[in-house]
Amino acid sequence: MNPVLQAVARAALDATGAGAGWVLALEGDKLRAVGAAGEGTGELYGTQLPAGAGTPGYVVSSGQPIAIAPRGGDPRLGGGLGARLGKPATAVLCVPCFHDDAVVGALELVDKAGRQQFSYDDVELVTLLGGIAGAALGVAGPETAARPPAEFSAELAQLASSDPTAYARLSVVLEALLARG
């Protein structure tokens, strides 16, 4: 798995209290798991889904984030990665990953601690992390997304200049991840 995308998935879990999460890259008419964190997600790496499947498919096609409490029969849920974990999700948060104004993937989280629903603050923070995942997926693609640190840093600086206050919160999460090693 790509270390940058792994770190993004892990940061999203740490920041929101989600039980599991993954980054999916849009590759033509497929979504492929390229980063994951949380219980049971290691086996999801490389899994491919139709681009319209599950919540990520809905998010990739609409370009809008979504936070929902799953209900049986919801067409936005069928066929996604969450179903492969073997238990129904109690909460789902999924955001698009953009690069150069194009959707290049999705970042999805499931099962917030305490069976809570994801908040608006969670959506905002995960959207910022989705921006980092989009930058990592970017031009290089999911297999070679670990670009030179200076190039990745420059892209993050550009993202931060668009909304300094929001990215200041994100920097706290990233610093905590770096301190872990």
PyMOL CGO cylinders between C-alpha atoms (Angstrom):
from pymol import cmd
from pymol.cgo import CYLINDER

trace = [
    CYLINDER, 0.00, 0.00, 0.00, 1.06, 3.54, -0.61, 0.3, 1, 1, 1, 1, 1, 1,
    CYLINDER, 1.06, 3.54, -0.61, 2.45, 5.05, 2.63, 0.3, 1, 1, 1, 1, 1, 1,
    CYLINDER, 2.45, 5.05, 2.63, 0.95, 8.50, 2.03, 0.3, 1, 1, 1, 1, 1, 1,
    CYLINDER, 0.95, 8.50, 2.03, -2.51, 7.07, 1.42, 0.3, 1, 1, 1, 1, 1, 1,
    CYLINDER, -2.51, 7.07, 1.42, -2.10, 4.77, 4.43, 0.3, 1, 1, 1, 1, 1, 1,
    CYLINDER, -2.10, 4.77, 4.43, -1.24, 7.80, 6.57, 0.3, 1, 1, 1, 1, 1, 1,
    CYLINDER, -1.24, 7.80, 6.57, -4.27, 9.70, 5.26, 0.3, 1, 1, 1, 1, 1, 1,
    CYLINDER, -4.27, 9.70, 5.26, -6.58, 6.77, 6.10, 0.3, 1, 1, 1, 1, 1, 1,
    CYLINDER, -6.58, 6.77, 6.10, -5.01, 6.42, 9.56, 0.3, 1, 1, 1, 1, 1, 1,
    CYLINDER, -5.01, 6.42, 9.56, -5.26, 10.19, 10.21, 0.3, 1, 1, 1, 1, 1, 1,
    CYLINDER, -5.26, 10.19, 10.21, -8.95, 10.12, 9.25, 0.3, 1, 1, 1, 1, 1, 1,
    CYLINDER, -8.95, 10.12, 9.25, -9.60, 7.31, 11.74, 0.3, 1, 1, 1, 1, 1, 1,
    CYLINDER, -9.60, 7.31, 11.74, -7.65, 9.02, 14.50, 0.3, 1, 1, 1, 1, 1, 1,
    CYLINDER, -7.65, 9.02, 14.50, -9.36, 12.36, 13.92, 0.3, 1, 1, 1, 1, 1, 1,
    CYLINDER, -9.36, 12.36, 13.92, -12.94, 11.06, 13.78, 0.3, 1, 1, 1, 1, 1, 1,
    CYLINDER, -12.94, 11.06, 13.78, -12.98, 7.92, 15.91, 0.3, 1, 1, 1, 1, 1, 1,
    CYLINDER, -12.98, 7.92, 15.91, -14.00, 5.77, 12.93, 0.3, 1, 1, 1, 1, 1, 1,
    CYLINDER, -14.00, 5.77, 12.93, -13.40, 2.03, 13.14, 0.3, 1, 1, 1, 1, 1, 1,
    CYLINDER, -13.40, 2.03, 13.14, -12.21, 1.55, 9.56, 0.3, 1, 1, 1, 1, 1, 1,
    CYLINDER, -12.21, 1.55, 9.56, -11.47, 3.59, 6.46, 0.3, 1, 1, 1, 1, 1, 1,
    CYLINDER, -11.47, 3.59, 6.46, -9.94, 3.40, 3.01, 0.3, 1, 1, 1, 1, 1, 1,
    CYLINDER, -9.94, 3.40, 3.01, -8.84, 5.46, 0.05, 0.3, 1, 1, 1, 1, 1, 1,
    CYLINDER, -8.84, 5.46, 0.05, -10.15, 4.35, -3.32, 0.3, 1, 1, 1, 1, 1, 1,
    CYLINDER, -10.15, 4.35, -3.32, -8.56, 5.46, -6.60, 0.3, 1, 1, 1, 1, 1, 1,
    CYLINDER, -8.56, 5.46, -6.60, -10.78, 6.05, -9.61, 0.3, 1, 1, 1, 1, 1, 1,
    CYLINDER, -10.78, 6.05, -9.61, -9.28, 4.08, -12.50, 0.3, 1, 1, 1, 1, 1, 1,
    CYLINDER, -9.28, 4.08, -12.50, -11.52, 4.29, -15.56, 0.3, 1, 1, 1, 1, 1, 1,
    CYLINDER, -11.52, 4.29, -15.56, -14.74, 2.48, -14.68, 0.3, 1, 1, 1, 1, 1, 1,
    CYLINDER, -14.74, 2.48, -14.68, -13.31, 0.96, -11.46, 0.3, 1, 1, 1, 1, 1, 1,
    CYLINDER, -13.31, 0.96, -11.46, -12.54, 2.05, -7.93, 0.3, 1, 1, 1, 1, 1, 1,
    CYLINDER, -12.54, 2.05, -7.93, -9.51, 0.34, -6.40, 0.3, 1, 1, 1, 1, 1, 1,
    CYLINDER, -9.51, 0.34, -6.40, -8.56, 0.28, -2.71, 0.3, 1, 1, 1, 1, 1, 1,
    CYLINDER, -8.56, 0.28, -2.71, -5.08, 1.83, -2.48, 0.3, 1, 1, 1, 1, 1, 1,
    CYLINDER, -5.08, 1.83, -2.48, -4.90, 2.66, 1.22, 0.3, 1, 1, 1, 1, 1, 1,
    CYLINDER, -4.90, 2.66, 1.22, -6.75, 1.39, 4.29, 0.3, 1, 1, 1, 1, 1, 1,
    CYLINDER, -6.75, 1.39, 4.29, -6.67, 1.52, 8.06, 0.3, 1, 1, 1, 1, 1, 1,
    CYLINDER, -6.67, 1.52, 8.06, -8.62, -0.13, 10.83, 0.3, 1, 1, 1, 1, 1, 1,
    CYLINDER, -8.62, -0.13, 10.83, -9.67, -3.60, 11.83, 0.3, 1, 1, 1, 1, 1, 1,
    CYLINDER, -9.67, -3.60, 11.83, -9.91, -6.10, 8.99, 0.3, 1, 1, 1, 1, 1, 1,
    CYLINDER, -9.91, -6.10, 8.99, -8.99, -3.65, 6.24, 0.3, 1, 1, 1, 1, 1, 1,
    CYLINDER, -8.99, -3.65, 6.24, -5.60, -5.11, 5.29, 0.3, 1, 1, 1, 1, 1, 1,
    CYLINDER, -5.60, -5.11, 5.29, -7.22, -7.66, 3.03, 0.3, 1, 1, 1, 1, 1, 1,
    CYLINDER, -7.22, -7.66, 3.03, -9.05, -4.90, 1.13, 0.3, 1, 1, 1, 1, 1, 1,
    CYLINDER, -9.05, -4.90, 1.13, -5.89, -3.57, -0.55, 0.3, 1, 1, 1, 1, 1, 1,
    CYLINDER, -5.89, -3.57, -0.55, -6.20, -3.84, -4.32, 0.3, 1, 1, 1, 1, 1, 1,
    CYLINDER, -6.20, -3.84, -4.32, -9.90, -4.74, -4.22, 0.3, 1, 1, 1, 1, 1, 1,
    CYLINDER, -9.90, -4.74, -4.22, -11.70, -3.37, -7.24, 0.3, 1, 1, 1, 1, 1, 1,
    CYLINDER, -11.70, -3.37, -7.24, -15.32, -2.25, -7.45, 0.3, 1, 1, 1, 1, 1, 1,
    CYLINDER, -15.32, -2.25, -7.45, -17.39, -0.83, -10.27, 0.3, 1, 1, 1, 1, 1, 1,
    CYLINDER, -17.39, -0.83, -10.27, -17.02, 2.97, -10.21, 0.3, 1, 1, 1, 1, 1, 1,
    CYLINDER, -17.02, 2.97, -10.21, -20.71, 3.32, -9.33, 0.3, 1, 1, 1, 1, 1, 1,
    CYLINDER, -20.71, 3.32, -9.33, -20.68, 0.84, -6.41, 0.3, 1, 1, 1, 1, 1, 1,
    CYLINDER, -20.68, 0.84, -6.41, -21.52, 1.74, -2.85, 0.3, 1, 1, 1, 1, 1, 1,
    CYLINDER, -21.52, 1.74, -2.85, -21.12, 5.09, -1.15, 0.3, 1, 1, 1, 1, 1, 1,
    CYLINDER, -21.12, 5.09, -1.15, -17.77, 5.82, -2.86, 0.3, 1, 1, 1, 1, 1, 1,
    CYLINDER, -17.77, 5.82, -2.86, -19.42, 5.34, -6.25, 0.3, 1, 1, 1, 1, 1, 1,
    CYLINDER, -19.42, 5.34, -6.25, -22.14, 7.78, -5.27, 0.3, 1, 1, 1, 1, 1, 1,
    CYLINDER, -22.14, 7.78, -5.27, -19.58, 10.30, -4.03, 0.3, 1, 1, 1, 1, 1, 1,
    CYLINDER, -19.58, 10.30, -4.03, -17.31, 9.95, -7.07, 0.3, 1, 1, 1, 1, 1, 1,
    CYLINDER, -17.31, 9.95, -7.07, -20.23, 10.48, -9.45, 0.3, 1, 1, 1, 1, 1, 1,
    CYLINDER, -20.23, 10.48, -9.45, -21.72, 13.43, -7.52, 0.3, 1, 1, 1, 1, 1, 1,
    CYLINDER, -21.72, 13.43, -7.52, -18.47, 15.05, -6.34, 0.3, 1, 1, 1, 1, 1, 1,
    CYLINDER, -18.47, 15.05, -6.34, -20.16, 15.72, -2.97, 0.3, 1, 1, 1, 1, 1, 1,
    CYLINDER, -20.16, 15.72, -2.97, -19.33, 14.37, 0.49, 0.3, 1, 1, 1, 1, 1, 1,
    CYLINDER, -19.33, 14.37, 0.49, -21.91, 12.31, 2.34, 0.3, 1, 1, 1, 1, 1, 1,
    CYLINDER, -21.91, 12.31, 2.34, -22.39, 11.32, 5.99, 0.3, 1, 1, 1, 1, 1, 1,
    CYLINDER, -22.39, 11.32, 5.99, -25.24, 8.89, 6.60, 0.3, 1, 1, 1, 1, 1, 1,
    CYLINDER, -25.24, 8.89, 6.60, -26.72, 6.42, 9.05, 0.3, 1, 1, 1, 1, 1, 1,
    CYLINDER, -26.72, 6.42, 9.05, -27.19, 3.36, 6.83, 0.3, 1, 1, 1, 1, 1, 1,
    CYLINDER, -27.19, 3.36, 6.83, -30.70, 2.05, 6.35, 0.3, 1, 1, 1, 1, 1, 1,
    CYLINDER, -30.70, 2.05, 6.35, -31.53, -1.20, 4.61, 0.3, 1, 1, 1, 1, 1, 1,
    CYLINDER, -31.53, -1.20, 4.61, -32.20, -0.78, 0.90, 0.3, 1, 1, 1, 1, 1, 1,
    CYLINDER, -32.20, -0.78, 0.90, -30.31, 2.53, 0.54, 0.3, 1, 1, 1, 1, 1, 1,
    CYLINDER, -30.31, 2.53, 0.54, -28.99, 2.42, -3.05, 0.3, 1, 1, 1, 1, 1, 1,
    CYLINDER, -28.99, 2.42, -3.05, -25.89, 4.42, -2.04, 0.3, 1, 1, 1, 1, 1, 1,
    CYLINDER, -25.89, 4.42, -2.04, -24.63, 1.50, 0.07, 0.3, 1, 1, 1, 1, 1, 1,
    CYLINDER, -24.63, 1.50, 0.07, -24.88, -1.63, -2.05, 0.3, 1, 1, 1, 1, 1, 1,
    CYLINDER, -24.88, -1.63, -2.05, -21.71, -3.29, -3.28, 0.3, 1, 1, 1, 1, 1, 1,
    CYLINDER, -21.71, -3.29, -3.28, -19.17, -1.15, -1.42, 0.3, 1, 1, 1, 1, 1, 1,
    CYLINDER, -19.17, -1.15, -1.42, -16.12, -2.20, 0.57, 0.3, 1, 1, 1, 1, 1, 1,
    CYLINDER, -16.12, -2.20, 0.57, -17.89, -1.87, 3.90, 0.3, 1, 1, 1, 1, 1, 1,
    CYLINDER, -17.89, -1.87, 3.90, -19.99, -4.93, 3.08, 0.3, 1, 1, 1, 1, 1, 1,
    CYLINDER, -19.99, -4.93, 3.08, -16.78, -6.97, 2.71, 0.3, 1, 1, 1, 1, 1, 1,
    CYLINDER, -16.78, -6.97, 2.71, -15.89, -6.39, 6.36, 0.3, 1, 1, 1, 1, 1, 1,
    CYLINDER, -15.89, -6.39, 6.36, -18.73, -8.74, 7.29, 0.3, 1, 1, 1, 1, 1, 1,
    CYLINDER, -18.73, -8.74, 7.29, -20.90, -6.47, 9.39, 0.3, 1, 1, 1, 1, 1, 1,
    CYLINDER, -20.90, -6.47, 9.39, -23.31, -3.68, 8.56, 0.3, 1, 1, 1, 1, 1, 1,
    CYLINDER, -23.31, -3.68, 8.56, -21.94, -0.17, 9.11, 0.3, 1, 1, 1, 1, 1, 1,
    CYLINDER, -21.94, -0.17, 9.11, -23.54, 1.96, 11.81, 0.3, 1, 1, 1, 1, 1, 1,
    CYLINDER, -23.54, 1.96, 11.81, -22.28, 5.22, 10.27, 0.3, 1, 1, 1, 1, 1, 1,
    CYLINDER, -22.28, 5.22, 10.27, -20.68, 6.08, 6.92, 0.3, 1, 1, 1, 1, 1, 1,
    CYLINDER, -20.68, 6.08, 6.92, -18.71, 9.16, 5.89, 0.3, 1, 1, 1, 1, 1, 1,
    CYLINDER, -18.71, 9.16, 5.89, -17.32, 9.42, 2.37, 0.3, 1, 1, 1, 1, 1, 1,
    CYLINDER, -17.32, 9.42, 2.37, -15.68, 12.39, 0.63, 0.3, 1, 1, 1, 1, 1, 1,
    CYLINDER, -15.68, 12.39, 0.63, -14.38, 12.83, -2.91, 0.3, 1, 1, 1, 1, 1, 1,
    CYLINDER, -14.38, 12.83, -2.91, -10.64, 13.20, -3.51, 0.3, 1, 1, 1, 1, 1, 1,
    CYLINDER, -10.64, 13.20, -3.51, -9.93, 15.97, -6.02, 0.3, 1, 1, 1, 1, 1, 1,
    CYLINDER, -9.93, 15.97, -6.02, -6.86, 16.77, -8.07, 0.3, 1, 1, 1, 1, 1, 1,
    CYLINDER, -6.86, 16.77, -8.07, -6.90, 19.74, -10.46, 0.3, 1, 1, 1, 1, 1, 1,
    CYLINDER, -6.90, 19.74, -10.46, -10.70, 20.05, -10.06, 0.3, 1, 1, 1, 1, 1, 1,
    CYLINDER, -10.70, 20.05, -10.06, -11.28, 16.43, -11.13, 0.3, 1, 1, 1, 1, 1, 1,
    CYLINDER, -11.28, 16.43, -11.13, -12.43, 13.62, -8.85, 0.3, 1, 1, 1, 1, 1, 1,
    CYLINDER, -12.43, 13.62, -8.85, -9.64, 11.04, -8.70, 0.3, 1, 1, 1, 1, 1, 1,
    CYLINDER, -9.64, 11.04, -8.70, -10.99, 8.89, -5.88, 0.3, 1, 1, 1, 1, 1, 1,
    CYLINDER, -10.99, 8.89, -5.88, -12.80, 8.78, -2.55, 0.3, 1, 1, 1, 1, 1, 1,
    CYLINDER, -12.80, 8.78, -2.55, -11.97, 8.52, 1.15, 0.3, 1, 1, 1, 1, 1, 1,
    CYLINDER, -11.97, 8.52, 1.15, -14.54, 6.48, 3.07, 0.3, 1, 1, 1, 1, 1, 1,
    CYLINDER, -14.54, 6.48, 3.07, -14.89, 5.87, 6.82, 0.3, 1, 1, 1, 1, 1, 1,
    CYLINDER, -14.89, 5.87, 6.82, -17.28, 3.57, 8.66, 0.3, 1, 1, 1, 1, 1, 1,
    CYLINDER, -17.28, 3.57, 8.66, -18.40, 2.87, 12.22, 0.3, 1, 1, 1, 1, 1, 1,
    CYLINDER, -18.40, 2.87, 12.22, -17.70, 5.87, 14.42, 0.3, 1, 1, 1, 1, 1, 1,
    CYLINDER, -17.70, 5.87, 14.42, -16.94, 4.93, 18.04, 0.3, 1, 1, 1, 1, 1, 1,
    CYLINDER, -16.94, 4.93, 18.04, -19.92, 4.56, 20.34, 0.3, 1, 1, 1, 1, 1, 1,
    CYLINDER, -19.92, 4.56, 20.34, -22.28, 4.00, 17.39, 0.3, 1, 1, 1, 1, 1, 1,
    CYLINDER, -22.28, 4.00, 17.39, -22.37, 7.78, 16.91, 0.3, 1, 1, 1, 1, 1, 1,
    CYLINDER, -22.37, 7.78, 16.91, -22.98, 9.48, 13.60, 0.3, 1, 1, 1, 1, 1, 1,
    CYLINDER, -22.98, 9.48, 13.60, -20.31, 11.54, 11.85, 0.3, 1, 1, 1, 1, 1, 1,
    CYLINDER, -20.31, 11.54, 11.85, -20.58, 15.27, 12.57, 0.3, 1, 1, 1, 1, 1, 1,
    CYLINDER, -20.58, 15.27, 12.57, -20.26, 18.28, 10.30, 0.3, 1, 1, 1, 1, 1, 1,
    CYLINDER, -20.26, 18.28, 10.30, -16.79, 18.86, 11.82, 0.3, 1, 1, 1, 1, 1, 1,
    CYLINDER, -16.79, 18.86, 11.82, -15.87, 15.29, 10.83, 0.3, 1, 1, 1, 1, 1, 1,
    CYLINDER, -15.87, 15.29, 10.83, -17.01, 15.99, 7.26, 0.3, 1, 1, 1, 1, 1, 1,
    CYLINDER, -17.01, 15.99, 7.26, -14.89, 19.16, 7.12, 0.3, 1, 1, 1, 1, 1, 1,
    CYLINDER, -14.89, 19.16, 7.12, -11.75, 17.49, 8.46, 0.3, 1, 1, 1, 1, 1, 1,
    CYLINDER, -11.75, 17.49, 8.46, -12.09, 14.38, 6.30, 0.3, 1, 1, 1, 1, 1, 1,
    CYLINDER, -12.09, 14.38, 6.30, -12.68, 16.62, 3.26, 0.3, 1, 1, 1, 1, 1, 1,
    CYLINDER, -12.68, 16.62, 3.26, -9.29, 18.22, 3.97, 0.3, 1, 1, 1, 1, 1, 1,
    CYLINDER, -9.29, 18.22, 3.97, -7.70, 14.79, 4.27, 0.3, 1, 1, 1, 1, 1, 1,
    CYLINDER, -7.70, 14.79, 4.27, -9.42, 13.84, 1.01, 0.3, 1, 1, 1, 1, 1, 1,
    CYLINDER, -9.42, 13.84, 1.01, -7.62, 16.81, -0.55, 0.3, 1, 1, 1, 1, 1, 1,
    CYLINDER, -7.62, 16.81, -0.55, -4.30, 15.37, 0.56, 0.3, 1, 1, 1, 1, 1, 1,
    CYLINDER, -4.30, 15.37, 0.56, -5.26, 11.96, -0.82, 0.3, 1, 1, 1, 1, 1, 1,
    CYLINDER, -5.26, 11.96, -0.82, -6.26, 13.62, -4.10, 0.3, 1, 1, 1, 1, 1, 1,
    CYLINDER, -6.26, 13.62, -4.10, -2.90, 15.38, -4.27, 0.3, 1, 1, 1, 1, 1, 1,
    CYLINDER, -2.90, 15.38, -4.27, -1.14, 12.07, -3.60, 0.3, 1, 1, 1, 1, 1, 1,
    CYLINDER, -1.14, 12.07, -3.60, -3.17, 10.26, -6.25, 0.3, 1, 1, 1, 1, 1, 1,
    CYLINDER, -3.17, 10.26, -6.25, -2.83, 13.22, -8.62, 0.3, 1, 1, 1, 1, 1, 1,
    CYLINDER, -2.83, 13.22, -8.62, -0.68, 13.09, -11.69, 0.3, 1, 1, 1, 1, 1, 1,
    CYLINDER, -0.68, 13.09, -11.69, 1.48, 10.20, -10.54, 0.3, 1, 1, 1, 1, 1, 1,
    CYLINDER, 1.48, 10.20, -10.54, -1.43, 7.80, -10.02, 0.3, 1, 1, 1, 1, 1, 1,
    CYLINDER, -1.43, 7.80, -10.02, -2.05, 5.48, -7.06, 0.3, 1, 1, 1, 1, 1, 1,
    CYLINDER, -2.05, 5.48, -7.06, 0.89, 3.11, -7.66, 0.3, 1, 1, 1, 1, 1, 1,
    CYLINDER, 0.89, 3.11, -7.66, 3.54, 5.83, -7.74, 0.3, 1, 1, 1, 1, 1, 1,
    CYLINDER, 3.54, 5.83, -7.74, 1.84, 8.42, -5.57, 0.3, 1, 1, 1, 1, 1, 1,
    CYLINDER, 1.84, 8.42, -5.57, 4.76, 8.55, -3.14, 0.3, 1, 1, 1, 1, 1, 1,
    CYLINDER, 4.76, 8.55, -3.14, 6.31, 11.50, -4.93, 0.3, 1, 1, 1, 1, 1, 1,
    CYLINDER, 6.31, 11.50, -4.93, 9.43, 13.28, -3.75, 0.3, 1, 1, 1, 1, 1, 1,
    CYLINDER, 9.43, 13.28, -3.75, 8.75, 15.02, -0.41, 0.3, 1, 1, 1, 1, 1, 1,
    CYLINDER, 8.75, 15.02, -0.41, 9.51, 18.49, -1.83, 0.3, 1, 1, 1, 1, 1, 1,
    CYLINDER, 9.51, 18.49, -1.83, 6.91, 18.05, -4.61, 0.3, 1, 1, 1, 1, 1, 1,
    CYLINDER, 6.91, 18.05, -4.61, 4.28, 16.73, -2.21, 0.3, 1, 1, 1, 1, 1, 1,
    CYLINDER, 4.28, 16.73, -2.21, 5.07, 19.50, 0.30, 0.3, 1, 1, 1, 1, 1, 1,
    CYLINDER, 5.07, 19.50, 0.30, 4.65, 22.16, -2.40, 0.3, 1, 1, 1, 1, 1, 1,
    CYLINDER, 4.65, 22.16, -2.40, 1.23, 20.78, -3.31, 0.3, 1, 1, 1, 1, 1, 1,
    CYLINDER, 1.23, 20.78, -3.31, 0.16, 20.74, 0.35, 0.3, 1, 1, 1, 1, 1, 1,
    CYLINDER, 0.16, 20.74, 0.35, 1.34, 24.36, 0.73, 0.3, 1, 1, 1, 1, 1, 1,
    CYLINDER, 1.34, 24.36, 0.73, -0.83, 25.30, -2.24, 0.3, 1, 1, 1, 1, 1, 1,
    CYLINDER, -0.83, 25.30, -2.24, -3.84, 23.56, -0.64, 0.3, 1, 1, 1, 1, 1, 1,
    CYLINDER, -3.84, 23.56, -0.64, -3.14, 25.36, 2.67, 0.3, 1, 1, 1, 1, 1, 1,
    CYLINDER, -3.14, 25.36, 2.67, -3.09, 28.75, 0.99, 0.3, 1, 1, 1, 1, 1, 1,
    CYLINDER, -3.09, 28.75, 0.99, -6.70, 28.17, -0.13, 0.3, 1, 1, 1, 1, 1, 1,
    CYLINDER, -6.70, 28.17, -0.13, -7.99, 27.86, 3.47, 0.3, 1, 1, 1, 1, 1, 1,
    CYLINDER, -7.99, 27.86, 3.47, -5.29, 28.52, 6.10, 0.3, 1, 1, 1, 1, 1, 1,
    CYLINDER, -5.29, 28.52, 6.10, -7.56, 28.13, 9.13, 0.3, 1, 1, 1, 1, 1, 1,
    CYLINDER, -7.56, 28.13, 9.13, -8.85, 24.71, 8.12, 0.3, 1, 1, 1, 1, 1, 1,
    CYLINDER, -8.85, 24.71, 8.12, -5.41, 23.44, 7.21, 0.3, 1, 1, 1, 1, 1, 1,
    CYLINDER, -5.41, 23.44, 7.21, -4.01, 24.64, 10.55, 0.3, 1, 1, 1, 1, 1, 1,
    CYLINDER, -4.01, 24.64, 10.55, -6.30, 22.04, 12.20, 0.3, 1, 1, 1, 1, 1, 1,
    CYLINDER, -6.30, 22.04, 12.20, -5.07, 19.45, 9.76, 0.3, 1, 1, 1, 1, 1, 1,
    CYLINDER, -5.07, 19.45, 9.76, -1.44, 20.22, 10.52, 0.3, 1, 1, 1, 1, 1, 1,
    CYLINDER, -1.44, 20.22, 10.52, -2.05, 19.22, 14.16, 0.3, 1, 1, 1, 1, 1, 1,
    CYLINDER, -2.05, 19.22, 14.16, -3.28, 15.79, 12.99, 0.3, 1, 1, 1, 1, 1, 1,
    CYLINDER, -3.28, 15.79, 12.99, -0.32, 15.35, 10.63, 0.3, 1, 1, 1, 1, 1, 1,
    CYLINDER, -0.32, 15.35, 10.63, 2.17, 16.36, 13.33, 0.3, 1, 1, 1, 1, 1, 1,
    CYLINDER, 2.17, 16.36, 13.33, 0.68, 13.75, 15.66, 0.3, 1, 1, 1, 1, 1, 1,
    CYLINDER, 0.68, 13.75, 15.66, 1.09, 11.12, 12.94, 0.3, 1, 1, 1, 1, 1, 1,
    CYLINDER, 1.09, 11.12, 12.94, 4.70, 12.08, 12.32, 0.3, 1, 1, 1, 1, 1, 1,
    CYLINDER, 4.70, 12.08, 12.32, 5.43, 11.93, 16.05, 0.3, 1, 1, 1, 1, 1, 1,
    CYLINDER, 5.43, 11.93, 16.05, 4.24, 8.30, 16.05, 0.3, 1, 1, 1, 1, 1, 1,
    CYLINDER, 4.24, 8.30, 16.05, 6.85, 7.41, 13.48, 0.3, 1, 1, 1, 1, 1, 1,
]
cmd.load_cgo(trace, "trace")
